[in-house]
Amino acid sequence: MSIARRLVVEADGGSRGNPGPAGYGAVVIDAATGETLAEAAEYIGVATNNVAEYRGLIAGLTAAKALFPDAGDALRVHVRMDSKLVVEQMSGRWKIKHPDMKPLAARAAAILPPSSVTYEWIPRAQNKHADRLANEAMDAGRDGRQWEASASTAELDAPARTPLPDRGPPGDAVAGAAKARAALAAARGGTADAGTLFEVDAGASEEPEPTDVTAVTLASEAASPQVGWAAAPDLGAPATFVLLRHGETLLTPEKRFSGSGGTDPELSAVGRDQAARAALHFAALGTVQDIVCSPLRRCRETAAAVADRLGLDVRIEDGLRESDFGAWEGLTFGEVRERYGDDLTAWLADPETAPTGGGESFTEVADRVAAARDRLTARYAGRTVLVVTHVTPIKTLVRLALEAPAQSMFRMELSAASISTVAYYGDGNASVRLLNDTSHLR
């Protein structure tokens, strides 16, 4: 009898534009030791996030098979990805309807026998190695070259791994999940619920259609955020984002579109006073431990006022910049309605529609803001960080935390120099604690 060879494949893909310049990364790991056995990454040209994620899965499974070509049925591969879409579709719980996904899923399924592969969703913060490989590939494509393994530093920044516990043959995890649900229900004095709460990636283009809501792996359940009033495990201190919108500029009181594609205005006299008041407020609280901000001038000036008062440094995060409003930069809403009425109507109705002249859609902004959020929650786990940014990124962080649709952003008020707060826990859950507080300005 052959000795089972147990491997872990971590895979990821990304697109800077969705669709846009895209790449994937995949890493093969020895499940018993946590040792990296192989890496793969590639720039694939213009594609969507979902296509890039599937390409990463295919590359990871191909690399795993190539390492042990003669293992046959003794090869066991556990795939870990932060794409809920790919994990649920490849597990057979969601249908695949998009024509671009069907052939990719078929390619992935044909690499190894289905009985040899299991799938687990993990938070993006736990998929750093593959994520960095994908970004290295996209950076290489931007520079007109392909990714080279010899130049990669992705593994150096990856979190330390622990060996994967032996789950037994495929199918055991499903039975274990059922037992876990029954035990939890008994402990709470209820019965096991056969339903499953599904979470879809921000960039997913498919509607989740579970075919068997009870067939969820134990690992997936452990990684899913807990909801409701049941007693939660001790997850430790969350990463707390204190979201400070920058102070006023001369454009703010006139309600003009002012994004990352405009003139990059400085704070007005009113805005500088607002920043000073915010600095006094945070100094009195004494809770802020770190400061990050958008690269745009109005945020850097607001952050500097607080940093000088608190004696902290400011870290620039490009993903926190305001949306690019294209040809609408500097115009009022009424002026845009008059000049670009049809474009404005389409933009208000569809988060994937960009402003006139090549600006950013809300979907594009959400992708980069979510990526910045994941980088920051990993870096500042257990800490309170002041995040100085703009209207669209703050509203996006709030609506993603609430799992609300993009149109909900039009229902939020966010004043200049206002404070909002979101806490991010280790299980992937988020809690909105404050929105649009301006009491420190009175």
Secondary structure, 3 states (H helix, E strand, C coil): CCCCEEEEEEEEEEECCCCEEEEEEEEEEECCCCCEEEEEEEEEEEECHHHHHHHHHHHHHHHHHHHCCCCHHHEEEEEEECCHHHHHHHCCCECCCCCCHHHHHHHHHHHCCHHHEEEEECCHHHCHHHHHHHHHHHHHHHCCCCCCHHHCCHHHHCCCCCCCCCCCCCCHHHHHHHHHHHHHHHHCCCCCCCCCCCCCCCCCCCCCCECCCCCCCHHHHHHCCCCCCCCCCCCCCCEEEEEEECCCCCCCCCCECCCCCCCCCCCCHHHHHHHHHHHHHHHHHCCCCEEEECCCHHHHHHHHHHHHHHCCCEEECHHHCCCCCHHHCCCEHHHHHHHCHHHHHHHHHCCCCCCCCCCCCHHHHHHHHHHHHHHHHHHCCCCEEEEEECHHHHHHHHHHHCCCCHHHHHHCCCCCCCEEEEEECCCCCEEEEEEEECHHHC
